[in-house]
Amino acid sequence: MLELLKIDVRKYVYSKVFWVMLAVYFALLVLFFFGVEKFVNEALKNASDSSPVSMPAFSIYAFPYVWHNLAFLGGFLKIFLALIILYFITSEFTYNTIRQNIMNGMSRNSFIVSKLLFVVMLSLFSALVLLFSGFVLGMLHTEEITWALMVQKSGFIAAYFLEVFTFGVMAMLLGFLIRKPTLSIGALAVYYYIAEPIISATLPERVAQYLPVEAMGNLIDIPNTALMKMFGVNFRNYVSLQDGIACVVYSVIFILLIFLIYRRKDL
Amino acid sequence: MNNPVLEIQHLSKSYGHIRALSDFSLEIHKGDVVGILGPNGSGKTTILGILLDVLKPDAGGYLWFGKEPVSSSRKKIGALLEQPLFYPYLSAVKNLKIVADIKGVSYNSVDEVLETVGLTDRKNGKYKTYSLGMKQRLAVAATLIGNPEVLILDEPTNGLDPKSIALIRDLIADVASKGVTVLLASHLLDEVQKICSHVAILDKGVSLHAGRVEEVLNSALRVEIKAEDMEALYKIAVELAFVSECRKEKDGLVLLLKEDINTAEINKSFADRGIYLTYLSAGKRSLESYFLDLLKE
């Protein structure tokens, strides 16, 4: 396993494209995390001005809410992470290096595992950025910091990891199926932004909530803010087990599909 | 006991409606240098692809080192299929280190094999900056990583200049002399004749002949004859007992003989039947003429 990771890392660590993409993703995440309060505060202020009741002062960065808030935000950028995954998986087909890897003595399954490790590493990276950003922001914006407050709701980091990982595995499946960079990126975007929303609209809610992208999105529900509460909407502020299970099941199905397809496929 | 290094049993493979390979079988022993010959699209690469698990056969199977093939058996094989395949943004050294990692061998041989193919000067240059010939030489170098027991080379001299062709040829001869088994697919018949001990000839996915190179070359003598009256000459030639095959070619006849008969005997046979030869040329067949004859059949 470690050997496979080492081989895979060798393929990216000297690639300029990889570092540029990762840096852009990192910058976007950090910008999102650190910049959002300004935006939300502005909105709150406007709402407060026009509202008869005064809004309580409330930082979205305070422990323990920061985990939920950032995890929710980070979810919007998972498409970018999928881009990195697709770019590097399809490049193995573009340059046919997957063939040479297999000829050199890597088994087909090992190759797939090495790419899975790549998805795990990127998802971990994303979750770590969330962890550090949340930690820094929480420290700066919480009045009375206690351990209990800090770790409370930190389960959202795990849920975030699962969300990003499941999406990454879905991208991986598309990469292995389509093999062409632009086509597979296009297919993912079309499914994510167009196809699933349409399918979802035609299905009853209790079924639609289990479509892959919806299930991933449901994992971390919209955070409750004072604003939301004011409008009388109350979102889930916990991770539901059944959404978690749905994501795990999807990940397992996607991974098994790749293994199954590549048992008999020509490279 | 001399177990075959490779046993190929009844391989068949189609791409859609096109039958790329039909019932191909072959046995290869340690130290053999086997040339697989055939025109473009005859199924050479398909066979090698199947043996390396990048293509899946529709039927049939193969054994490497007497066992059902597993990925670890490929670690003992150095392979170049169709074209060099490397990560373009990595240097030669970094690409070869990945090869060594996959094969689970040390990096010690990386510099050595680069030296062998004359790429030491450019070893830290990115692969994408290499010329076609350099890429091909790097691909040959990669096959030598980890001292393989078997080399599979598909058109290894593609895109190379004459000097590099000679280099690769010497290299193959050198590894073969050390007991490495070599499978070489090539159009260059002259090459195969020079280096190979065995040859398998393919056309449209069907094996036409497989055997030792000398057997092929000695299996029939080739004689070219001419006479004033070509029609009469042809009629007589096809009747002769020692002629296995007779074919009209340009302005003469080509005879393939069943046995080694001296030219005087041949000349006499025609004279006895009332026709005098104006031209008679005999010689052992080259692999090329054999190959072309076989494909015409």
HADDOCK unambig.tbl for C-alpha pairs under 7 A between the chains (distance, minus, plus):
assign (segid A and resid 7 and name CA) (segid B and resid 98 and name CA) 6.16 0.50 0.50
assign (segid A and resid 7 and name CA) (segid B and resid 101 and name CA) 6.48 0.50 0.50
assign (segid A and resid 14 and name CA) (segid B and resid 90 and name CA) 6.86 0.50 0.50
assign (segid A and resid 15 and name CA) (segid B and resid 89 and name CA) 6.33 0.50 0.50
assign (segid A and resid 95 and name CA) (segid B and resid 85 and name CA) 6.52 0.50 0.50
assign (segid A and resid 96 and name CA) (segid B and resid 85 and name CA) 6.25 0.50 0.50
assign (segid A and resid 97 and name CA) (segid B and resid 85 and name CA) 5.51 0.50 0.50
assign (segid A and resid 97 and name CA) (segid B and resid 86 and name CA) 5.92 0.50 0.50
assign (segid A and resid 97 and name CA) (segid B and resid 87 and name CA) 6.89 0.50 0.50
assign (segid A and resid 99 and name CA) (segid B and resid 54 and name CA) 6.05 0.50 0.50
assign (segid A and resid 100 and name CA) (segid B and resid 85 and name CA) 6.22 0.50 0.50
assign (segid A and resid 102 and name CA) (segid B and resid 54 and name CA) 6.79 0.50 0.50
assign (segid A and resid 103 and name CA) (segid B and resid 52 and name CA) 5.30 0.50 0.50
assign (segid A and resid 103 and name CA) (segid B and resid 53 and name CA) 6.98 0.50 0.50
assign (segid A and resid 103 and name CA) (segid B and resid 74 and name CA) 6.48 0.50 0.50
assign (segid A and resid 103 and name CA) (segid B and resid 79 and name CA) 6.50 0.50 0.50
assign (segid A and resid 104 and name CA) (segid B and resid 74 and name CA) 6.14 0.50 0.50
assign (segid A and resid 104 and name CA) (segid B and resid 75 and name CA) 5.82 0.50 0.50
assign (segid A and resid 104 and name CA) (segid B and resid 78 and name CA) 6.84 0.50 0.50
assign (segid A and resid 104 and name CA) (segid B and resid 99 and name CA) 6.62 0.50 0.50
assign (segid A and resid 104 and name CA) (segid B and resid 102 and name CA) 6.49 0.50 0.50
assign (segid A and resid 104 and name CA) (segid B and resid 103 and name CA) 6.33 0.50 0.50
assign (segid A and resid 105 and name CA) (segid B and resid 71 and name CA) 4.96 0.50 0.50
assign (segid A and resid 105 and name CA) (segid B and resid 72 and name CA) 5.76 0.50 0.50
assign (segid A and resid 105 and name CA) (segid B and resid 74 and name CA) 4.52 0.50 0.50
assign (segid A and resid 105 and name CA) (segid B and resid 75 and name CA) 4.51 0.50 0.50
assign (segid A and resid 105 and name CA) (segid B and resid 102 and name CA) 6.39 0.50 0.50
assign (segid A and resid 105 and name CA) (segid B and resid 103 and name CA) 6.05 0.50 0.50
assign (segid A and resid 106 and name CA) (segid B and resid 71 and name CA) 5.84 0.50 0.50
assign (segid A and resid 106 and name CA) (segid B and resid 102 and name CA) 6.07 0.50 0.50
assign (segid A and resid 107 and name CA) (segid B and resid 71 and name CA) 4.96 0.50 0.50
assign (segid A and resid 264 and name CA) (segid B and resid 56 and name CA) 6.25 0.50 0.50
assign (segid A and resid 265 and name CA) (segid B and resid 56 and name CA) 6.77 0.50 0.50
assign (segid A and resid 266 and name CA) (segid B and resid 54 and name CA) 5.83 0.50 0.50
assign (segid A and resid 266 and name CA) (segid B and resid 55 and name CA) 4.48 0.50 0.50
assign (segid A and resid 266 and name CA) (segid B and resid 56 and name CA) 5.87 0.50 0.50
assign (segid A and resid 267 and name CA) (segid B and resid 54 and name CA) 5.15 0.50 0.50
assign (segid A and resid 267 and name CA) (segid B and resid 55 and name CA) 6.18 0.50 0.50
